[in-house]
Amino acid sequence: MNTLFIGLAAVLILSILFMLFRIQSLVTIVKGSHQRVGMSNKVNGALMLIVPITLLALTVWYSPIAAESFLPEASSEHGLVTDRLFWTSITVISIMFLITNAGLFWFAYKYQYKEGRQASFFHDNTRLEVFWTIVPAVIMALLVFFGWKAWSDIMSEVPKEAIQVEIMGKQFAWQVRYPGKDKEFGNHDFRLIDDVAGNEFGIDFEDKKSEDDFIARELYIPKGQPVLFKIRARDVLHSVFAPHFRVKMDAVPGMPTQFHFVPTKTTEEMRTELNNPKFNYELACTEICGRGHFAMKFIIVVVEPNEYNTWVAEQTPFLESNPQFKGKGLSDLRKKNLAKKKEEEKSKEQASL
């Protein structure tokens, strides 16, 4: 396939060079020269039909082959709407492209230079100009309207019953936290981050809500229920991308973002649909964030609601596995900072004596 494309590119380049060499002949005619135009003019005119028709035929032939590498049908409710809008836009744009370019190449062939023929001239055509202004404007307005409506629905208010999952990006990995039985996250602060000790999220353990929060090594979500991704970044700009759900949202340092959706197919259902027992939903980073960017992947597992509830019940809160953090948080940090500040002031006083 690559050889075919390289060959076609070479033919097109040679054709372009050939036509460039003939420009001089056309320039002399425009200047009033009586030099006759030979067969090259007819060849160029014929190429104006042969080249686009050939490219169109190759496009039609290769499209089904390329479609095999497309993403499968979306596994979320809003994803189906997004895909429908995308293909509608592609269809409209493709039709307009074919119409305008067919006219462009046909005119180049139809009105190629012929000896003794003079070009006709007309000043304007009001009806034609009104038509090609209003029709594209109406089509674009409709596409924008349906796009705006889809975006408004996707970014609408988060349902109160939504399952919340916190996703934090850092170089070069994703971290996932769940709120536990109380369904509320404990507070966090970047000043509490301690990778060595294990508090990668910077959780404030003085907050009672954080006592049942747990960290997961795989992102479990239930089928058919709204899920809210609460997204943030620790260091640089990252981007949460779950292609099969049509989910994409930047993770911005200092500016929490979020995205909610409803998954419609479990992992097992997708494996059956694709006839691929090794298939997994994946969360990837689509914002180049450094040399380890390629490794920022995380497995998403979609299960039935009862399986999800069982999985949540089996998880161990972070504090139970790391009791050394209990009661430690911002006030403890403030005490340490205050003690450090007093020590620095004392050192300065002794140095000045």
C-alpha positions in Angstrom: 0.0 0.0 0.0 2.8 2.4 0.8 4.5 1.6 -2.5 1.2 2.5 -4.3 0.9 5.9 -2.5 4.6 6.7 -3.2 4.1 5.8 -6.9 1.0 8.0 -7.1 2.8 10.9 -5.4 5.7 10.6 -7.9 3.2 10.7 -10.9 1.5 13.8 -9.5 4.8 15.5 -8.9 6.0 14.8 -12.5 2.6 16.0 -13.8 3.0 19.3 -11.9 6.5 19.8 -13.1 5.5 19.1 -16.7 2.7 21.7 -16.4 5.1 24.2 -14.9 7.4 23.8 -17.9 4.5 24.7 -20.2 3.6 27.9 -18.3 6.1 29.8 -20.5 4.1 28.9 -23.6 0.8 30.2 -22.0 2.6 33.4 -20.9 3.7 34.1 -24.4 0.1 33.8 -25.6 -1.2 36.2 -23.0 1.5 38.7 -24.1 0.1 38.5 -27.7 2.6 36.1 -29.1 1.4 34.0 -32.1 3.2 30.9 -31.0 0.9 27.9 -31.4 0.0 25.8 -28.5 0.8 22.2 -29.2 -0.6 18.9 -27.8 0.5 19.8 -24.3 -2.5 22.0 -23.9 -4.9 19.1 -24.7 -2.9 16.8 -22.4 -3.2 19.3 -19.6 -6.9 19.6 -20.2 -7.4 15.9 -20.2 -5.4 15.6 -17.0 -7.9 18.0 -15.4 -10.4 15.2 -15.7 -8.2 12.1 -15.4 -6.4 13.1 -12.1 -9.5 14.0 -10.0 -11.5 11.0 -11.3 -8.6 8.7 -10.5 -8.2 10.1 -7.0 -11.9 9.8 -6.4 -11.9 6.2 -7.5 -8.9 5.4 -5.2 -10.7 7.1 -2.3 -13.8 5.1 -2.8 -11.7 1.9 -3.1 -9.6 2.6 0.0 -12.4 3.9 2.3 -13.7 0.4 3.4 -10.1 -0.7 4.1 -9.5 2.4 6.2 -12.8 1.9 8.0 -11.5 -1.3 9.5 -9.1 0.8 11.7 -11.8 3.2 12.9 -13.0 3.1 16.5 -16.0 0.9 17.1 -19.4 2.4 17.9 -19.2 4.6 20.9 -19.7 3.0 24.4 -21.4 6.0 25.9 -24.7 7.8 25.4 -23.2 11.1 24.5 -20.6 9.3 22.2 -23.4 8.2 19.9 -24.6 11.8 19.6 -21.1 13.0 19.0 -20.4 10.4 16.3 -23.7 11.2 14.5 -22.8 14.9 14.5 -19.3 14.2 13.2 -20.5 12.0 10.3 -23.2 14.5 9.4 -20.6 17.3 9.2 -18.2 15.1 7.2 -21.1 14.2 4.7 -22.1 17.8 4.2 -18.5 19.0 3.8 -17.7 16.1 1.4 -20.7 16.8 -0.8 -19.8 20.5 -1.0 -16.2 19.6 -1.7 -17.1 17.3 -4.6 -19.5 19.8 -6.1 -17.1 22.7 -6.0 -14.0 20.8 -7.2 -16.0 19.0 -9.9 -16.9 22.4 -11.2 -13.3 23.6 -10.9 -11.8 20.8 -12.9 -14.6 20.6 -15.4 -14.2 24.3 -16.2 -10.4 23.9 -16.6 -11.1 21.1 -19.1 -14.1 22.7 -20.9 -12.6 26.1 -21.4 -9.0 25.2 -22.2 -7.3 27.3 -24.8 -8.5 27.0 -28.4 -7.2 29.1 -31.2 -9.7 31.7 -32.4 -12.0 31.4 -29.4 -12.6 34.6 -27.3 -13.6 34.6 -23.7 -17.0 36.0 -22.9 -17.5 38.5 -20.1 -20.3 39.5 -17.8 -20.2 42.0 -15.1 -22.1 40.1 -12.4 -25.0 37.8 -11.6 -27.0 38.8 -8.5 -29.0 35.7 -8.3 -26.0 33.5 -8.4 -24.2 35.5 -5.7 -27.3 35.5 -3.5 -27.6 31.7 -3.9 -24.0 30.9 -3.1 -24.0 33.2 -0.1 -27.3 32.2 1.5 -27.1 28.4 1.0 -23.7 27.9 2.7 -24.7 30.3 5.4 -27.9 28.3 6.2 -26.0 25.0 6.1 -23.2 26.3 8.4 -25.8 27.8 10.8 -27.6 24.4 11.1 -24.3 22.6 11.8 -23.3 25.1 14.4 -26.8 24.9 16.0 -26.8 21.1 16.3 -23.2 21.2 17.5 -24.0 23.8 20.2 -27.1 21.7 21.3 -25.0 18.5 21.5 -22.3 20.3 23.5 -24.9 21.9 25.9 -26.4 18.4 26.5 -23.0 16.8 27.1 -21.8 19.6 29.5 -25.2 19.9 31.3 -25.5 19.7 35.1 -24.1 16.6 36.6 -26.7 14.2 37.9 -26.8 14.0 41.7 -26.5 10.2 41.6 -23.3 10.2 39.5 -20.4 8.0 40.5 -17.5 10.2 41.3 -13.9 9.3 40.4 -10.9 11.6 40.9 -8.3 11.4 38.2 -5.0 13.1 38.8 -2.2 13.3 36.1 1.5 13.6 36.9 4.6 12.9 35.0 4.2 10.1 33.9 1.2 8.3 35.3 -2.4 8.5 36.3 -3.6 8.2 39.8 -7.2 7.4 40.7 -9.1 8.0 43.9 -12.7 7.0 45.0 -14.7 8.7 47.8 -15.6 5.6 49.7 -18.9 4.9 51.5 -19.8 8.5 52.3 -19.5 9.3 48.5 -17.6 12.5 49.3 -14.0 13.2 48.7 -11.7 14.5 51.5 -9.9 17.8 50.9 -6.5 17.9 49.3 -3.7 20.4 49.1 -0.6 20.4 46.9 1.5 21.3 50.0 0.7 17.9 51.5 1.9 15.9 48.6 4.6 13.4 49.7 5.5 10.7 47.2 8.1 9.2 49.5 5.6 8.7 52.3 2.8 7.6 49.9 0.5 10.6 50.0 0.6 11.3 46.2 -2.7 13.0 46.1 -1.9 15.5 48.9 -4.9 14.4 50.9 -5.8 16.3 54.0 -6.3 13.5 56.6 -7.6 15.9 59.2 -10.8 16.0 57.1 -13.1 13.2 58.3 -14.4 12.7 54.7 -11.0 11.5 53.6 -11.0 8.5 56.1 -12.8 6.2 53.7 -11.3 7.3 50.5 -9.4 4.6 48.6 -6.9 4.5 45.8 -7.5 2.2 42.9 -5.0 0.5 40.4 -7.8 0.1 37.8 -10.6 2.4 37.1 -13.9 0.6 37.7 -17.2 2.2 36.6 -20.7 0.7 36.3 -22.6 0.3 33.1 -25.8 2.4 32.6 -25.0 4.8 35.5 -23.7 8.4 35.2 -20.0 8.7 36.0 -18.2 12.0 36.9 -14.5 12.3 36.3 -13.1 15.0 38.5 -9.8 15.9 36.8 -6.6 17.7 38.0 -2.9 17.7 37.3 0.0 17.9 39.7 2.8 19.3 37.5 2.2 20.1 33.8 -0.7 20.0 31.4 -2.1 16.5 30.7 -5.2 15.4 28.9 -7.7 12.7 29.9 -8.7 10.7 26.8 -11.0 7.6 26.9 -11.5 7.2 23.1 -14.2 4.4 23.2 -16.4 6.7 25.4 -15.6 9.8 23.4 -14.3 11.4 26.5 -11.5 14.1 26.3 -10.8 16.8 28.9 -7.5 18.6 29.7 -6.0 18.1 33.2 -4.7 21.6 34.1 -2.4 22.4 37.0 -4.3 24.6 39.5 -7.6 24.5 37.6 -9.8 21.4 38.3 -11.9 20.2 35.3 -14.6 17.6 35.0 -16.5 15.4 32.5 -19.6 13.2 33.1 -21.0 10.5 30.9 -23.0 7.2 30.9 -21.1 4.0 29.8 -23.3 1.7 27.8 -21.2 -1.4 27.2 -19.3 -3.5 29.7 -15.7 -4.6 29.0 -16.9 -8.2 28.4 -19.6 -7.0 26.0 -17.0 -5.1 24.0 -14.7 -8.2 23.9 -17.6 -10.2 22.5 -18.6 -7.5 20.0 -15.0 -7.1 18.7 -14.2 -10.8 19.0 -11.1 -9.8 21.0 -10.7 -11.4 24.4 -7.8 -9.2 25.2 -9.7 -5.9 24.7 -9.5 -3.3 27.4 -10.9 0.2 27.7 -8.1 2.6 28.1 -7.4 6.0 29.5 -4.5 7.8 27.8 -2.8 11.2 27.9 -3.2 13.1 24.6 -1.2 16.2 25.7 2.6 15.8 25.1 3.8 16.2 28.7 7.5 15.1 28.5 9.6 12.1 27.5 7.5 9.6 29.3 4.2 10.8 27.8 3.7 7.6 25.8 3.5 5.6 29.1 0.6 7.4 30.6 -2.1 4.7 30.2 -4.6 3.4 32.7 -7.1 0.5 32.4 -10.8 1.2 32.6 -13.1 -1.7 33.5 -16.8 -1.3 32.9 -18.9 -3.8 34.8 -22.6 -4.4 35.7 -23.8 -2.2 38.6 -24.0 -5.2 41.1 -20.4 -6.2 40.2 -19.3 -2.6 40.7 -20.9 -2.4 44.2 -19.2 -5.7 45.1 -15.8 -4.3 43.9 -16.3 -1.1 45.9 -17.1 -3.1 49.1 -13.9 -5.1 48.7 -11.6 -2.0 48.6 -9.5 -1.0 51.6 -9.5 2.7 52.6 -6.1 4.4 52.2 -5.9 5.2 55.9 -6.3 1.5 56.9 -3.3 0.6 54.9 -1.4 3.7 55.9 -2.3 4.5 59.5 0.7 6.8 59.9 -1.2 9.5 58.1 -4.2 9.6 60.4 -5.0 13.0 61.7 -2.2 14.6 59.6 -3.1 17.5 57.4 -2.9 21.3 56.9 -2.8 22.3 60.6 0.2 19.9 61.1 1.9 21.4 58.1 1.2 25.0 59.5 2.8 24.0 62.8 5.9 22.7 61.1 6.2 25.8 59.0 5.7 28.0 62.1 8.4 26.1 64.0 10.7 26.4 61.0 10.1 30.1 60.7 10.8 30.7 64.4 14.0 28.7 64.1 15.2 30.8 61.2 14.4 34.0 63.1 16.4 32.7 66.1 19.3 31.8 63.9 19.3 35.3 62.4 19.3 36.9 65.9 22.2 34.8 67.0 24.1 35.7 63.8 23.6 39.4 64.4 25.1 39.3 68.0 
